[in-house]
Amino acid sequence: MDVLQTKQKLNSYIIDSQEEEIKRIALELHEGVGQNLYSILTGLQVVGSAISEEGMKSYVREMSQLIEKTIQEIRLLSVELHPPTLTTFGLYPAMKSYLKLYTSTFGILVDLEIVGKEVSLPERSNIAVFRVCQEALENIAKYADTSKVKMTFLYSDTELKISIQDFGRGFKLEEHEDSHHSSGLAVMKERMLLTGGKCTISSKIGEGTSIELFLPL
């Protein structure tokens, strides 16, 4: 086994381990912390119904609303960490679900289109491609200064191609080699490489950035 294969095997192990930990944390947030907060909320509502003093009643109501908001935020965070639809329904439905959260969080509309018939992927490939798309979309929210994104899933007999076009400010790739943005792009390429696919990135100042993912089927 040469040095490159050893490095790829190590990177693959690290990524798989991280994903297992992320899945565990997401489950704990949803079924552990979330359920505990729901129990506290129920108890507060019972206490509130038994209180007659209006000032205290108003305070309990405010605390209940705060806990409800926190429960919602935890549920959203859990979905963002590891959407249950990814395992249950597959990549495209999981992306549709994630984009609703993305738009509500960042105010960026994503025009999502699918061409061809969706093909079921191994869980590892599903996770890898989802993470790369997630990273691309988060980069758009941070850097692109745009309100609209075009995203296309194209299924052929031999390949899945995903294109993400942001129509934003764009950037010069060579000027981002040492930046945090560049490290994120490098991780995207590495994740796709480890699944047997590839990721290409092009960008032009004033015209936006285009990311294309290719995965053999």
C-alpha positions in Angstrom: 0.0 0.0 0.0 1.6 3.3 -1.1 1.6 6.6 0.8 -1.4 8.0 -1.0 -3.6 4.9 -0.4 -2.6 5.0 3.3 -3.5 8.6 3.6 -6.9 8.1 1.9 -7.6 5.1 4.1 -6.8 7.2 7.2 -8.9 10.1 6.0 -11.8 7.8 5.3 -11.6 6.3 8.8 -11.5 9.7 10.4 -14.5 11.0 8.4 -16.5 7.8 9.1 -15.7 8.1 12.8 -16.8 11.8 12.8 -20.1 10.9 11.1 -20.9 8.3 13.6 -20.2 10.8 16.4 -22.3 13.4 14.7 -25.2 10.9 14.3 -24.9 10.1 18.0 -25.0 13.7 19.1 -27.9 14.5 16.8 -29.9 11.6 18.3 -29.0 12.6 21.8 -30.1 16.2 21.1 -33.4 15.1 19.7 -34.4 12.2 21.9 -32.5 13.2 25.1 -32.2 16.9 25.5 -35.2 17.7 23.4 -37.5 15.2 25.3 -36.2 16.5 28.7 -37.0 20.0 27.7 -40.5 18.9 26.6 -41.1 17.3 30.0 -40.0 20.6 31.7 -42.4 22.5 29.4 -45.3 20.3 30.3 -44.6 20.7 34.0 -44.4 24.5 33.6 -47.7 24.6 31.8 -49.3 22.6 34.7 -47.8 25.0 37.2 -49.0 28.0 35.2 -52.5 26.7 35.1 -52.5 26.4 38.9 -51.2 30.0 39.6 -53.7 32.8 40.1 -51.3 35.7 40.6 -51.2 37.4 37.2 -47.6 38.6 37.4 -46.3 35.1 38.2 -48.6 33.6 35.6 -47.2 35.9 33.0 -43.6 35.0 34.0 -44.3 31.3 33.7 -45.9 31.9 30.3 -42.8 33.7 29.1 -40.6 30.9 30.4 -42.8 28.3 28.6 -42.4 30.3 25.3 -38.6 30.4 25.7 -38.5 26.6 26.3 -40.7 26.0 23.2 -38.3 28.2 21.1 -35.3 26.2 22.5 -37.0 22.9 21.7 -37.5 24.1 18.1 -33.9 25.2 17.8 -32.6 21.9 19.1 -34.8 20.0 16.6 -33.5 22.2 13.7 -29.9 21.7 14.9 -30.5 17.9 15.1 -31.8 17.8 11.5 -28.9 19.9 10.3 -26.4 17.6 12.0 -27.9 14.4 10.6 -31.3 14.6 8.8 -33.3 11.4 9.5 -34.6 11.6 6.0 -31.1 10.9 4.7 -31.2 7.3 6.0 -34.9 6.7 5.6 -35.7 8.3 2.2 -32.3 9.0 0.5 -30.3 11.9 -0.7 -32.7 14.0 -2.8 -35.6 14.1 -0.2 -33.0 14.9 2.6 -31.7 17.8 0.5 -35.2 19.1 0.0 -35.8 19.0 3.7 -32.5 20.7 4.5 -33.1 23.5 2.0 -36.3 24.5 3.8 -34.2 25.0 7.0 -31.4 26.7 4.9 -33.8 29.2 3.4 -35.5 30.0 6.7 -32.1 30.5 8.3 -30.3 32.5 5.6 -33.1 33.9 3.5 -31.5 32.4 0.4 -33.9 30.8 -2.1 -32.6 27.6 -3.7 -34.2 26.5 -7.0 -33.9 22.7 -6.7 -34.4 20.5 -9.8 -34.1 16.8 -10.4 -33.5 15.4 -13.9 -33.8 11.6 -14.4 -34.8 8.9 -11.9 -33.2 9.0 -8.5 -30.9 6.0 -7.8 -30.5 4.7 -4.3 -26.9 5.2 -3.0 -25.0 3.5 -0.2 -25.3 5.3 3.1 -21.7 6.3 3.1 -22.1 7.9 -0.3 -25.3 9.6 0.7 -23.6 11.2 3.8 -20.5 12.2 1.8 -22.5 14.0 -1.0 -24.9 15.5 1.5 -22.0 17.0 3.5 -20.4 18.4 0.4 -23.6 20.1 -0.7 -24.1 21.3 2.9 -20.6 22.8 2.9 -21.2 24.4 -0.5 -24.4 26.0 0.6 -22.9 27.3 3.9 -20.0 28.8 1.9 -22.6 30.6 -0.3 -24.3 32.0 2.8 -21.0 33.2 4.2 -19.3 34.6 1.1 -21.4 34.8 -2.0 -23.7 37.8 -1.1 -26.6 36.4 -3.1 -30.3 35.7 -2.5 -30.7 32.9 -5.1 -29.1 29.6 -5.9 -29.7 27.1 -8.6 -29.1 23.4 -7.7 -29.6 20.5 -10.1 -29.5 16.7 -9.5 -28.9 14.9 -12.8 -29.2 11.2 -12.8 -27.9 9.2 -15.8 -27.4 5.5 -16.3 -23.8 5.7 -15.0 -23.4 8.9 -13.0 -25.0 11.4 -10.6 -24.1 15.0 -11.3 -25.0 17.7 -8.9 -24.4 21.3 -9.9 -24.7 24.3 -7.6 -24.6 27.8 -9.0 -24.8 30.8 -6.7 -24.8 33.9 -9.1 -23.0 35.8 -6.3 -19.9 38.0 -6.1 -17.5 35.2 -7.1 -13.8 35.1 -6.2 -10.3 34.2 -7.6 -9.5 30.7 -6.7 -5.7 31.4 -6.6 -6.2 34.1 -4.0 -7.9 31.8 -1.5 -5.2 29.1 -1.3 -4.4 29.8 2.4 -7.8 30.9 3.6 -10.4 29.1 5.7 -12.7 29.2 2.6 -10.0 27.3 0.7 -9.7 24.6 3.4 -13.5 24.1 3.1 -13.2 23.6 -0.6 -10.3 21.2 -0.1 -12.4 19.1 2.3 -15.3 19.0 -0.3 -12.9 17.7 -2.9 -11.4 15.1 -0.5 -14.8 13.8 0.5 -15.9 13.2 -3.1 -12.5 11.6 -3.9 -13.0 9.1 -1.0 -16.4 8.0 -2.5 -14.9 7.5 -5.9 -16.3 10.7 -7.2 -14.9 14.2 -7.8 -15.7 17.9 -7.2 -14.9 20.7 -9.5 -15.1 24.4 -8.6 -15.0 27.4 -10.9 -15.6 31.1 -10.0 -15.6 34.4 -11.7 -15.7 37.8 -10.1 -19.1 39.4 -10.4 -20.7 36.3 -12.0 -20.7 33.8 -9.1 -19.3 30.4 -8.3 -20.2 27.0 -9.8 -19.6 23.7 -8.0 -20.1 20.4 -9.8 -20.1 17.0 -8.1 -19.8 13.7 -10.0 -20.4 10.3 -8.5 -20.4 7.0 -10.5 -23.5 4.9 -10.1 
